[in-house]
């Protein structure tokens, strides 16, 4: 009987929502008493995610989605950082979420099968609701869609503020000693928001709120991040319990709302005709839109390197992406390359023809590449991607470097040149026996084992389930 309920509150973006739903599926599969309710907020100007969310959840009968009413006044002050904007929106949603949770608790109290709500699970940006959880007597847990290295940065940020209350200097050469990292961390690879006062303040508030949680569920495994996870599992005192439950991935490849299904068929058919391991895949995430000048540098780099490629091209301008390509580019590359729009990334990385990945280093993308054993060359764009790139190259030895500290043009980034792109792709595709490629294959095997019955991540989920059932 499914009489234990968890309420999840995700950040209302596709990447976060997919991870939350997949984790919900894992919990339901491992414990036949659990059911999940997801409260779905909406960001201003954002297309409604509820139809997409329901399509994802349709195969999971023990997951229900409740839409949080849209804010009457969804305006926020002008900010430099997305993080500060999202923090403010989440705070404004607290009264609406409180009403829904109280209704759920009241209805469950009257439920004939006596369903008991066991916990509130908050996405990282929803941490401002941690006091609400305590208010309604539900233990708050955090589901972190990124990694243990990022969690170590949050712990460091909270501790640092006692000595230094200023934002970080963008051009600083300072190296930071962060517990949970083997190497010192260059200031230049920190998330962009930490260089702005409002972004720093938002991150600091979030970092401090972790201390109020009962535990943190991290989308990683001990095998992927051994040093960072050992820090949290064996060297912590009063910090909340940390559960390495990943990799949490949507391997069923549910179509993204922006995906052209007819174009998807063309992409897969083209890959089917390429030799095994011969194609480099270039993709910069759902928010990785490129200026026309950078598009031309990538195109020139791809011509120079002569390798087969599949390029998911999304630009800052409206209209067909091909208009921004150098004149005659598509004719010159012939059949050895393909340019598409939004791409079915999971299917592509799983394809035997793909031998390398030029990635923006979003954590979901990194986990997908590791799962399928596809090596990465790093090209971070925004958010925490620079830190992810640093971890993959310097900490974990799982990627090669094109850039570590590149920022999108809106954040003051400069062009990555055609020669850099050519060299990065050649390094990725021509060194078939290098150490990082071999290590990626080994980590792929370990990550798959971690989520199987008896694996380290499976056991971590079991521990979380035990803890919510036996809380005082």
Phi, psi and omega per residue, in radians:
X1 nan 2.257 -3.117
X2 -1.519 1.508 -3.061
X3 -2.007 0.180 3.073
X4 -2.033 2.148 -3.050
X5 -2.032 2.457 3.008
X6 -2.058 2.408 3.073
X7 -1.824 2.115 3.127
X8 -1.831 2.428 3.039
X9 -2.201 1.774 -3.138
X10 -1.562 2.770 2.875
X11 -1.163 2.292 -3.012
X12 -1.390 1.148 2.988
X13 -2.292 2.750 -3.027
X14 -1.038 -0.832 -3.083
X15 -1.034 -0.751 3.134
X16 -1.234 -0.707 -3.109
X17 -1.115 -0.746 3.139
X18 -1.073 -0.758 3.137
X19 -1.110 -0.761 3.136
X20 -1.067 -0.789 -3.123
X21 -1.151 -0.666 3.113
X22 -1.175 -0.689 3.096
X23 -1.149 -0.662 3.073
X24 -1.024 -0.749 3.112
X25 -1.060 -0.734 3.133
X26 -1.056 -0.782 -3.137
X27 -1.073 -0.793 -3.118
X28 -1.119 -0.666 3.117
X29 -1.164 -0.598 -3.072
X30 -1.521 -0.322 -3.114
X31 -2.472 1.963 -3.062
X32 -1.393 0.170 3.027
X33 -1.748 -0.121 -2.996
X34 -1.655 2.434 2.919
X35 -2.268 2.757 -3.008
X36 -2.202 2.375 2.961
X37 -2.048 2.265 -3.126
X38 -1.973 2.190 3.081
X39 -1.703 2.070 -2.994
X40 -1.901 1.938 3.077
X41 -1.466 3.130 3.112
X42 -2.421 2.334 3.043
X43 -1.505 2.612 -3.110
X44 -1.070 2.335 3.094
X45 1.370 0.017 -3.088
X46 -1.595 2.406 3.029
X47 -1.039 2.576 -3.117
X48 -1.113 2.311 3.139
X49 -1.626 -0.172 -3.010
X50 -1.079 -0.663 3.087
X51 -1.097 -0.715 3.109
X52 -1.147 -0.758 3.137
X53 -1.043 -0.735 -3.121
X54 -1.213 -0.558 3.080
X55 -1.176 -0.655 3.088
X56 -1.180 -0.675 -3.052
X57 -1.494 -0.121 -3.013
X58 -1.062 -0.509 -3.139
X59 -1.527 0.075 -3.119
X60 -2.102 1.596 -3.011
X61 -1.160 -0.256 -3.109
X62 -1.813 0.391 3.024
X63 -2.097 2.208 3.023
X64 -2.082 2.566 -3.141
X65 -2.020 2.259 3.075
X66 -2.019 2.155 3.098
X67 -1.349 2.247 3.006
X68 -1.357 2.268 -3.139
X69 -0.952 2.516 3.141
X70 -1.188 2.449 3.140
X71 -1.049 2.399 3.076
X72 -1.166 -0.709 3.072
X73 -2.051 1.698 -3.069
X74 -1.724 0.253 -3.122
X75 -1.408 2.533 3.022
X76 -2.255 2.828 3.108
X77 -1.133 2.703 3.122
X78 -1.119 2.201 -3.125
X79 -2.246 2.833 3.071
X80 -1.505 -0.399 -3.006
X81 -2.069 2.479 3.041
X82 -1.090 -0.661 -3.093
X83 -1.024 -0.764 3.133
X84 -1.144 -0.668 3.118
X85 -1.107 -0.832 -3.120
X86 -1.115 -0.708 3.114
X87 -0.991 -0.794 -3.123
X88 -1.135 -0.742 3.124
X89 -1.083 -0.746 3.125
X90 -1.086 -0.767 3.101
X91 -1.015 -0.739 -3.125
X92 -1.164 -0.431 -3.135
X93 -1.430 -0.162 -3.048
X94 -0.991 -0.833 3.127
X95 -1.041 -0.690 3.127
X96 -1.153 -0.746 3.129
X97 -1.168 -0.680 3.107
X98 -1.010 -0.784 -3.133
X99 -1.065 -0.733 -3.139
X100 -1.150 -0.782 -3.129
X101 -1.101 -0.721 3.118
X102 -1.104 -0.676 3.085
X103 -1.121 -0.738 3.120
X104 -1.088 -0.812 -3.125
X105 -1.092 -0.699 3.138
X106 -1.154 -0.767 -3.118
X107 -1.176 -0.614 3.126
X108 -1.214 -0.557 3.111
X109 -1.132 -0.460 3.133
X110 -1.675 -0.062 -3.067
X111 -1.184 2.312 -3.109
X112 -1.100 -0.484 -3.124
X113 -1.627 0.084 3.041
X114 0.970 0.984 3.036
X115 -1.234 2.339 -3.132
X116 -2.025 2.194 3.060
X117 -1.324 2.170 -2.988
X118 -1.727 -0.526 -3.045
X119 -2.896 2.819 3.009
X120 -1.954 2.188 -3.117
X121 -1.941 2.016 -3.028
X122 -1.837 2.357 2.940
X123 -1.156 2.818 -3.086
X124 -0.897 -0.888 -3.091
X125 -1.266 -0.161 3.117
X126 -1.663 0.157 3.110
X127 -0.980 -0.484 3.061
X128 -0.989 -0.244 3.124
X129 -1.576 0.124 -3.093
X130 -1.135 -0.613 3.097
X131 -1.205 -0.562 3.066
X132 -1.081 -0.709 3.106
X133 -1.021 -0.787 3.133
X134 -1.171 -0.607 3.128
X135 -1.063 -0.663 -3.116
X136 -1.724 0.258 3.051
X137 1.069 0.685 3.031
X138 -2.020 2.296 3.113
X139 -1.156 2.277 -3.131
X140 -1.604 2.303 3.028
X141 -2.107 2.728 3.112
X142 -1.974 2.316 2.966
X143 -1.816 1.995 -3.075
X144 -1.744 1.949 -3.080
X145 -1.266 -0.223 3.090
X146 -1.799 -2.637 -2.832
X147 -1.954 3.091 3.138
X148 -1.214 -0.510 3.065
X149 -1.084 -0.722 3.088
X150 -1.132 -0.696 3.094
X151 -1.085 -0.680 3.083
X152 -1.092 -0.671 3.075
X153 -1.102 -0.720 3.121
X154 -1.101 -0.711 3.099
X155 -1.105 -0.765 3.122
X156 -1.089 -0.748 -3.104
X157 -1.066 -0.747 3.129
X158 -1.101 -0.725 -3.136
X159 -1.263 -0.680 -3.113
X160 -1.077 -0.626 -3.013
X161 -1.096 -0.394 3.071
X162 -1.166 -0.364 -3.128
X163 -1.903 -0.546 -3.057
X164 -2.492 2.010 -3.042
X165 -1.687 0.118 -3.067
X166 -1.617 2.740 2.999
X167 -1.160 2.854 3.140
X168 -1.357 2.663 3.109
X169 -1.492 2.167 -3.085
X170 -0.994 -0.725 -3.056
X171 -1.711 0.268 -3.124
X172 -1.188 2.505 3.053
X173 -1.693 0.164 -3.084
X174 -1.134 2.457 3.043
X175 -1.860 2.226 -3.038
X176 -1.714 2.354 3.056
X177 -1.622 1.772 -3.081
X178 -1.942 2.101 3.091
X179 -1.049 2.342 -3.055
X180 1.819 -0.151 3.053
X181 -2.008 2.403 3.075
X182 -1.202 -0.773 -3.072
X183 -1.728 2.771 2.933
X184 -1.174 2.614 -3.031
X185 -1.858 2.088 3.110
X186 -1.116 2.360 3.104
X187 -0.947 -0.587 -3.053
X188 -1.148 -0.239 3.114
X189 -1.741 0.144 3.087
X190 -1.261 2.753 3.069
X191 -0.950 2.454 -3.062
X192 -0.953 -0.638 -3.068
X193 -1.066 -0.444 -3.116
X194 -1.247 -0.158 3.084
X195 -1.600 -0.076 -3.136
X196 -2.019 2.503 -3.065
X197 -1.023 -0.809 -3.082
X198 -1.214 -0.658 3.094
X199 -1.182 -0.715 3.090
X200 -1.064 -0.786 -3.136
X201 -1.075 -0.712 3.133
X202 -1.120 -0.817 3.127
X203 -1.082 -0.722 -3.132
X204 -1.082 -0.773 3.109
X205 -1.042 -0.772 3.131
X206 -1.118 -0.749 -3.126
X207 -1.052 -0.715 -3.120
X208 -1.248 -0.519 -3.101
X209 -1.232 -0.347 3.086
X210 -0.970 -0.602 -3.087
X211 -1.092 -0.359 -3.140
X212 -1.535 -0.125 -3.113
X213 -1.463 2.696 3.048
X214 -1.360 -0.509 -3.113
X215 -2.952 2.856 -3.136
X216 -2.200 2.106 3.082
X217 -1.630 2.048 -3.012
X218 -1.943 2.345 -3.102
X219 -1.405 1.213 3.128
X220 -2.723 3.122 3.030
X221 -2.346 2.852 3.102
X222 -1.059 -0.594 -3.105
X223 -1.234 -0.582 -3.140
X224 -1.332 -0.780 -3.104
X225 -2.189 1.206 -3.043
X226 -1.081 -0.745 -3.050
X227 -1.228 -0.834 3.141
X228 -1.100 -0.731 -3.122
X229 -1.217 -0.638 3.078
X230 -1.094 -0.606 3.072
X231 -1.014 -0.798 -3.089
X232 -1.393 -0.522 -3.082
X233 -1.455 -0.468 -2.977
X234 -2.182 -0.222 -3.027
X235 -2.116 0.256 -3.080
X236 -1.766 2.597 3.082
X237 -1.873 -1.527 -3.061
X238 -1.536 -0.054 -3.127
X239 -1.158 2.582 -3.137
X240 -0.988 2.715 3.068
X241 -1.041 2.460 3.136
X242 -2.025 2.218 -3.098
X243 -1.989 1.910 3.075
X244 -1.411 1.750 -2.958
X245 -1.879 0.099 -3.035
X246 -1.699 -3.113 0.026
X247 -1.345 2.294 3.064
X248 -1.689 1.910 -3.028
X249 -2.346 2.553 3.018
X250 -1.588 1.484 -3.074
X251 -1.378 -0.143 3.080
X252 -1.389 -0.088 3.027
X253 0.912 0.942 3.053
X254 -1.036 2.352 -3.089
X255 -1.031 2.256 3.047
X256 -1.203 2.584 -3.126
X257 -0.983 -0.482 -3.098
X258 -1.531 -0.026 -3.035
X259 -1.412 2.229 3.025
X260 -1.468 1.905 -3.016
X261 -1.149 -0.581 3.093
X262 -1.160 -0.709 3.116
X263 -1.166 -0.609 3.087
X264 -1.003 -0.742 3.132
X265 -1.077 -0.687 3.112
X266 -1.112 -0.737 -3.121
X267 -1.082 -0.867 -3.108
X268 -1.135 -0.690 3.120
X269 -1.097 -0.713 3.118
X270 -1.117 -0.759 3.118
X271 -1.074 -0.651 -3.128
X272 -1.025 -0.396 -3.088
X273 -1.732 0.116 -3.135
X274 -1.762 2.623 3.112
X275 -1.099 2.678 -3.116
X276 -1.049 2.321 3.067
X277 1.175 0.322 -3.013
X278 -1.729 -0.220 -2.985
X279 -1.814 2.323 2.960
X280 -1.700 2.293 -3.109
X281 -1.785 2.220 3.102
X282 -1.973 2.119 -3.123
X283 -2.689 2.374 -3.023
X284 -2.110 0.434 3.020
X285 1.460 2.969 -3.053
X286 -1.187 -0.352 3.134
X287 -1.910 0.078 -3.069
X288 -1.501 1.236 3.140
X289 -1.600 2.326 -2.978
X290 -1.834 2.519 3.017
X291 -1.263 2.779 -3.066
X292 -1.056 -0.610 3.140
X293 -1.116 -0.666 3.133
X294 -1.288 -0.597 3.072
X295 -0.997 -0.772 -3.123
X296 -1.161 -0.650 3.106
X297 -1.137 -0.713 3.113
X298 -1.109 -0.805 3.139
X299 -1.022 -0.779 3.133
X300 -1.140 -0.671 3.095
X301 -1.111 -0.682 3.117
X302 -1.187 -0.620 3.055
X303 -1.131 -0.725 -3.080
X304 -1.175 -0.684 -3.008
X305 -1.346 -0.421 3.048
X306 1.230 0.179 3.121
X307 -1.548 2.697 3.011
X308 -1.131 2.546 -3.097
X309 -2.620 2.691 2.953
X310 -2.213 2.074 -3.002
X311 -2.037 1.981 3.027
X312 -1.488 1.781 -2.985
X313 -1.808 2.085 3.032
X314 -2.268 2.300 -2.981
X315 -2.107 2.958 3.114
X316 -1.340 -0.251 -3.074
X317 -1.778 2.755 3.101
X318 -1.453 2.829 3.085
X319 1.693 3.038 -3.101
X320 -0.990 2.294 -3.113
X321 -1.040 -0.556 -3.048
X322 -1.100 -0.338 3.133
X323 -1.116 -0.437 -3.081
X324 -1.586 -0.095 3.136
X325 -1.333 2.649 3.094
X326 -0.980 2.553 -3.122
X327 -1.016 2.246 3.117
X328 1.421 0.045 -3.076
X329 -1.040 -0.857 -3.067
X330 -1.128 -0.586 3.114
X331 -1.244 -0.680 -3.083
X332 -1.226 -0.608 -3.115
X333 -1.355 -0.328 3.107
X334 1.002 -2.337 -3.079
X335 -1.568 0.051 -3.058
X336 -1.516 -0.048 3.120
X337 -2.542 2.785 3.117
X338 -2.485 2.388 3.089
X339 -1.983 2.247 3.137
X340 -2.326 3.060 3.056
X341 -1.570 -2.207 3.116
X342 -1.116 2.306 -2.990
X343 -2.014 2.597 3.047
X344 -1.359 1.456 -2.911
X345 -1.023 -0.754 -3.122
X346 -1.056 -0.819 3.130
X347 -1.078 -0.667 -3.113
X348 -1.201 -0.839 -3.140
X349 -1.130 -0.480 3.121
X350 -1.368 -0.243 -3.038
X351 -1.316 2.412 -3.073
X352 -1.123 -0.359 -3.117
X353 -1.308 -0.341 -3.042
X354 -1.500 2.179 -3.104
X355 -2.050 -0.038 3.134
X356 -2.915 2.815 -2.994
X357 -2.449 2.017 2.965
X358 -1.542 1.933 -2.900
X359 -2.182 2.606 3.037
X360 -1.337 -0.120 3.049
X361 1.226 0.536 2.849
X362 -1.117 2.540 -3.004
X363 -1.122 -0.659 3.080
X364 -1.032 -0.744 3.137
X365 -1.137 -0.709 3.106
X366 -1.074 -0.798 -3.136
X367 -1.105 -0.680 3.108
X368 -1.120 -0.729 3.132
X369 -1.151 -0.695 3.108
X370 -1.159 -0.708 -3.123
X371 -1.016 -0.738 -3.101
X372 -1.641 0.071 3.066
X373 1.205 0.555 -3.132
X374 -1.761 2.078 -3.112
X375 -1.240 2.683 -3.026
X376 -2.017 2.553 2.789
X377 -1.983 2.294 -2.908
X378 -1.527 2.345 3.041
X379 -2.545 1.280 -3.097
X380 -1.185 2.721 -3.076
X381 -2.132 -0.809 -2.964
X382 -2.791 -3.130 3.113
X383 0.956 -2.289 -3.103
X384 -1.668 0.267 -3.029
X385 -1.166 -0.560 3.092
X386 -1.119 -0.704 3.092
X387 -1.141 -0.709 3.088
X388 -1.056 -0.736 3.134
X389 -1.112 -0.768 3.092
X390 -1.020 -0.783 3.133
X391 -1.069 -0.807 -3.067
X392 -1.130 -0.674 -3.081
X393 -1.492 -0.939 -2.966
X394 -1.556 -0.682 -3.080
X395 -1.461 -0.797 -2.951
X396 -1.845 -0.277 -3.137
X397 1.099 0.610 -3.059
X398 -1.936 0.118 -3.105
X399 -2.698 2.812 2.999
X400 -1.855 2.852 -2.949
X401 -1.899 2.168 2.846
X402 -1.667 -0.921 2.947
X403 -2.462 2.619 3.011
X404 -1.861 -0.587 -2.995
X405 -2.074 0.403 3.094
X406 -1.110 2.469 3.047
X407 -2.118 2.590 3.075
X408 -1.051 2.775 -3.062
X409 -0.995 -0.619 3.132
X410 -1.131 -0.340 3.106
X411 -1.805 0.265 3.079
X412 1.574 0.312 -3.103
X413 -1.333 2.651 3.087
X414 -1.745 2.985 -3.128
X415 -1.183 2.494 2.875
X416 -1.607 2.174 -2.964
X417 -1.396 2.833 3.107
X418 -1.024 -0.670 3.140
X419 -1.167 -0.685 3.071
X420 -1.080 -0.747 -3.121
X421 -1.151 -0.768 3.093
X422 -1.017 -0.843 -3.100
X423 -1.142 -0.696 3.133
X424 -1.097 -0.741 -3.134
X425 -1.231 -0.698 3.098
X426 -1.072 -0.766 3.103
X427 -1.033 -0.740 -3.105
X428 -1.189 -0.771 -2.949
X429 -1.664 -0.368 -3.034
X430 -1.774 -0.283 3.104
X431 -1.683 1.340 -2.997
X432 -1.226 -0.362 -3.077
X433 -1.953 0.360 -3.097
X434 -1.291 2.856 -2.999
X435 -1.121 -0.705 -3.083
X436 -1.173 -0.638 3.107
X437 -1.085 -0.769 3.117
X438 -1.131 -0.693 -3.116
X439 -1.170 -0.651 3.090
X440 -1.035 -0.751 3.132
X441 -1.101 -0.702 -3.132
X442 -1.197 -0.763 3.112
X443 -1.114 -0.612 3.077
X444 -1.008 -0.812 3.130
X445 -1.103 -0.727 -3.110
X446 -1.216 -0.667 3.140
X447 -1.134 -0.690 3.104
X448 -1.152 -0.663 3.118
X449 -1.194 -0.600 -3.078
X450 -1.059 -0.591 -3.075
X451 -1.603 -0.059 3.099
X452 -1.382 2.836 3.113
X453 -0.922 2.108 -3.124
X454 1.630 -0.200 3.106
X455 -1.263 2.920 -3.017
X456 -1.079 -0.698 -3.131
X457 -1.306 -0.631 3.042
X458 -1.032 -0.763 3.134
X459 -1.164 -0.658 3.114
X460 -1.106 -0.685 3.080
X461 -1.150 -0.701 3.083
X462 -1.028 -0.710 3.130
X463 -1.137 -0.730 3.093
X464 -1.067 -0.801 3.126
X465 -1.051 -0.765 3.099
X466 -1.044 -0.753 -3.068
X467 -1.164 -0.664 -3.125
X468 -1.303 -0.484 3.120
X469 -1.333 -0.458 -3.011
X470 -1.982 0.361 3.113
X471 -1.207 2.693 3.139
X472 -1.281 nan nan
